[in-house]
Amino acid sequence: MIIKCPECGHQVSDKAPVCPSCGVEIAGHVIKCSNCGELYLKEESSCPNCHHTERHVESSDTTAEHASFVSTSDNSVQEPVVFVSTDTEQTTKNDKVVNAVEEAKENTADDNNAKTQDAFHNPTLSDNVVDADFIMDDSADEGVIAHAEAIAEENEKEENNTPDKNNHLSLAVSLLIAAITAAVLLFLYNQGVGISKTNSEQEAFAQAMSSSEPTVLNNYLKENPTAPKAHRDSISIRLKELSTTSESMQQANNDLSVALTSNSKEVLQQFISKYPDSKYRSEFEAKIDEMDWAQAVAKNNENAFLGYKAQHPNGSHSKEADEKLKSLMGTTATAETEKAEKPEAVELKVSEGERSKAVAAVRQLLQGINSKSSDKIAGAVAPSVNFLGAGGSTAKDIRRYMTDKLYQADVKKLNWHLGPPAEVSKTSNEAGAEVRVKIPATLDIERKGGKSKRSYVISATIKNGRITQIRW
């Protein structure tokens, strides 16, 4: 039969000489406890589980209680009588029978015959006792052996199936390795997908930033909700810029429509100042030229044509303005000749040095205003000057006018430009006599919103190289 090895617990045949796992002796060395059924080695004095002591391992006197010989009146051979007390004892005895069979195989037939003869012929052997556990009939012996062989054969089959368990273990290890490999591949795939998404987002961002279509930018924000914050912020700023540009273009179109339909010089000048790079600038400047010429012709006086020349030095009517000025100056010369007959009305000729000195004083004042230089302004005017009709003004008053009136909050830069003097005269040949000049001038104003230009005719009186009166 198949039992568990008392030493290591592995299954083994009770007929096996030793346990194949731990090497402990099995056949004839294993006892089954009649009290609890535990198997243990014969060398142990009692059951390790319940500490029960079997009677067959006690003294020979105790063993003799289980069997006796019955003698006949004719001194025939005594037959053993087996006494079975309980079912548990019977099971134990059956196990012992198997052990007895093994021991019987080891004894030779001669030994058995000799012992038998001694038992019959030696009268002293009648007092000996034979253990009934080791006495079996032939049929019982064959049945036990057949049963034991069947169990041993089954055990061999189970041992042969052991490689299947090893195969199962190998299969489990292979599956574990496959699972780990699949996890690594999945991780690498996800990493690749993440990199691909990142590259796709960067391409979409670059395309959106290079586009001027708000629809493209809005689509980027819609399709890339998890894009980096810096990218989304840049797209939002770009959308605002496009919106502002669109509004600016709309405003420019509106201003252009007004300018094209307007006959106002101020409206045209404002458009040129606000949009200095407009393709309509030359057209509007020509229109302003015509307006100023028409106004000069309507006035038909020297100041009117001098004003036109100052505002349009290269204007389309510049030559006509010169002709008009000559004509008017010829009339003035005739009147001056008439006055020459009266000594009190004589005007003297101005030398080139006096002319240059007078123009230099005016130029220094205007340069001082351009550069905001108080020293230049003070060096160009007399201590008391009539400035723009205000008598008793000083260099500080001119400086204050420059700051409050010319350099307003949106003005970044001023630049006065003088033309050639149109008129220079004096009333006396005395040293330090007053010299009067009329000079055309333009004022360029650079504002935060654009540039503008104004034209003036400056009238000034200069004495001893200092301005005593000036207006424009």
Number of C-alpha atoms within 10 A of each C-alpha: 21 18 18 16 25 17 16 12 12 13 17 23 23 25 21 15 15 17 22 14 13 12 12 16 18 25 18 20 16 21 24 19 23 21 16 13 15 15 19 22 20 16 10 13 14 17 22 14 13 12 12 14 16 17 13 16 15 11 9 13 9 11 17 15 14 19 17 20 16 12 13 10 5 6 10 11 16 14 11 16 15 16 14 14 9 9 10 14 17 15 15 19 21 16 20 21 22 23 21 20 19 15 13 15 9 9 10 9 11 9 10 12 11 10 12 13 12 13 16 15 14 10 10 10 11 16 8 10 17 18 17 21 24 17 19 16 7 8 9 13 16 13 11 17 18 13 13 18 16 14 19 20 15 15 18 14 11 13 13 10 12 12 11 12 10 11 12 12 12 12 12 12 12 12 12 12 12 12 12 12 12 12 12 12 12 12 12 12 12 12 12 12 12 12 12 12 14 14 12 12 19 15 11 17 22 12 13 21 17 11 14 13 12 16 11 18 22 14 12 21 18 10 11 16 10 10 16 12 10 9 18 18 12 13 21 15 12 19 20 13 13 16 13 12 12 12 12 12 12 12 12 16 12 11 17 18 11 14 21 13 8 12 13 12 16 12 16 23 21 17 21 23 20 18 18 15 11 14 9 15 17 12 13 19 17 13 15 19 21 15 14 21 23 14 14 20 14 10 12 14 14 19 16 20 25 24 22 26 26 24 22 20 16 11 19 13 17 18 13 13 23 14 12 18 20 13 13 15 15 12 12 13 12 11 11 16 13 12 14 13 10 10 8 9 13 16 15 11 12 16 12 10 9 21 19 13 18 24 23 15 23 25 16 17 24 22 19 20 23 18 13 16 14 15 11 18 24 19 17 23 27 20 14 14 22 19 22 13 12 13 12 13 19 19 22 12 14 19 18 12 14 16 14 10 10 15 18 12 11 11 15 14 16 21 15 19 14 18 15 11 16 16 13 22 18 21 16 15 12 8 8 12 14 21 23 22 20 23 22 25 21 19 18 15 19 17 18 11 12 18 20 18 17 13 19 18 24 18 18 23 24 27 20 15 22 22 26 22 23 21 15 15
